[in-house]
Structures are given as C-alpha cells and as structure tokens.
Amino acid sequence: MKYQDNAVTKNKKILVIIPAYNEERSLPGVIAGVRKFPGIDVLVVNDGSRDATSAVAMKAGANVIDLPFNLGIGGAVQTGYLYAFKNGYAVAVQVDADGQHNPEELLKIITPVLRGEVDMVLGSRFVETTSYKASFARRMGILVFSAVVSLITGQTFKDTTSGYRAVNRRVIEFFADNYPTDYPEVEALVLLKKNGFTIKEIPVTMAPREHGESSITPLRSIYYMVKVLLAVFMNLLRAHKKEA
Amino acid sequence: MKLDIFFFSALFSFLFLVVVLEFVRSKRLKEQYSLLWIFISALMIIFALWRDLLERVASWLGIVYAPSLLFIAGILFSFALILHYSVIISKLHTQNVRLAQELGILNKKIEDLNKRLNGGKMVENDTADPV
C-alpha cells in the first residue's frame, strides 16, 4: 500500500471526487493540489466532456471515469459516490474542478469526518468573512436557500450551495442510492438531515473560478431556484426511506 | 347501412383497433401499454354504432350540445395519457442515469485490470471507440 505515515489520513481510504465537464484548463492544478496529500486517492468523473478533460486528468495522475454522455453535476457526483462505495472508501470529499476550492484546506474538511464527529462537513464561504465575492443575484439565491434549509432542518446553514464537502462511509452508502440529479447541493443537505445524518459547516476560502464559464446563467438561475425549492418541499412530504 | 358519419366513425375506430393490435403483434407496442388503446378503440366503436348513446350520456350529465362531451372526454384522456408518459419518462431517465454510471465504473475497472495484466497496454476493450 502506498499510504505514508500521516497523522490524519493513516489507514483510512479517502477519495476525492472531482466532477468535471469541459475543465481541461483548471483540472491539472486542482489534481496537483489534491495529490500533495499522501494517501488520498483522486477520482475525476468526466461528465461527457467535449475537450481533453479525460486525458488531462489521467496525465495529472487521477483515476478517471468517463461517463458515456453528459449526466449533469448530480449524476456525475453520484457516480463518484457509487465508485467510493464499491471500492470500500471510508471518506469521500467533493471538490469542484474549476479551482474554486482550495486543496490546502482538504484536511480541515476531512478531519471532523475522520474523527467520527459528524457525518458530513460542509465547506462554507460565509461562516467567516473570506475573500469570496459573489454577484448580487447569486447572493440573494444563496440567502433564500439558506433561510429555507435552515427553517426546514432546524440547523443554521450559511452556504447551502457549496460543493466542497466531505462525508463518511454511511453517507457514501446513502448517496450511492439517493442523490438528486440536477443542482443537487441544497437538496442533498435536506435529504441528509431528514435521514438523521449530522452536518457541520466550517469556513473555507474560495477563489473566483480561474477558467471557463459557470453553468449558472440568469435564466437558469430562475429554474434553479424553483426546481430546488420544489425538490426540497417534496422531500418534506416523502416518508423516511433510509433503508431503501 | 347508410354511408353517414356514424358509419365512417365506426370504420375509423375499427381500423384504429386493427392498427393497435398489429403494433402489439409486431412487438412495436408493449402489451401493457396497448391495453389502454384497445379499450379506447372499443369505446369509440360502441359510440359509433350505438347512435343515441352519446345523446343519452350527454343529457344525463346535463350537457346540451352532445358533441362537446366528446371533446371534453378526449381532452381529459389526452392529459391523463401525457401525464402517464411523463411518469414513464422519469422512470426511464432514472434508469438511464444509473446505467451510464455503472457503465463508466465498469469501464474503469476493465481498464485497471487491463493495466495490471498487460502492463498498461489496452487489449480489446477500446473505450475511446466512438459508437
């Protein structure tokens, strides 16, 4: 086994899941950042990219799963959880491919999960003041989601749309079977809380994306809001199905 | 028998039923999805042959202009059918996603095994091959 002695990651299989759609420019940096940590495996889920995402990721030393066609972020991320489940990983961490998430803070995200303190750690832009600046519309959306999710779950969440999150084996197993398809971040939080998992939000710094375009356009953000709110309320109406 | 609209309606309904049954026979339509269409064809034939049935049902329901009963029934039926299809599409979508995920994971597994067995040389399983 290639694991080196490391206080935190020792004897635990840890997988970093990077969903990527046309991210050939930012991926190498992200993968290199993650691979600085010994004993952490990197999995890039290439979501039907039309550029060299897959080749670039492989060259940078990541494990790569090529999806046969574009599933959207939710389907791609779930592929990672399914892989983590099938391969016996104890902890899975989601990291965005666009370079927004600072790999230096991986351990900060993973440690509470590894120690068994919580089932999920959510890396948040807003728990403390960070250098991150979002557009007005985006901030409003984030505020609305934050209010709704906090109200429903009874726990205060500041940054429900953050994709920087670490989960333990129980959540990996749960996500392998239950994960929303598009715009999954907010809904996943509600799903977890409703099924009795614990979540801790900790501050991280986020950089503006280096390359490429965000998938959120003004028109899409309206669909995003409506779809996510509907999904969240539907989750409330559903019976518990943790064993499913 | 007069060659009036009732005759043609009956003829059309009968042909419709024949087409549905032919689709099922040639396996272009699954049995479970054909039942509804067979039922509808039968209903159309009954209404075409039994001339005052439509008038009677309409007057029971307090509908003055009997053909409007046909329209409302047709529209409601179409809505129900479209909704039914949306449900089927959603189910297919879910299954499709899972298939793509499993396929991606399996391909990775095959590549890993190939690398281990053949020292990195890909043998026979060329996943980059466009379909």
Interface residues (C-beta under 8 A of the other chain):
Chain A: V45 N63 V64 I65 D66 L67 P68 F69 L71 G75 Q78 T79 L82 Y83 K86 T181
Chain B: H93 V97 A100 Q101 E102 L103 G104 I105 N107 K108 T127
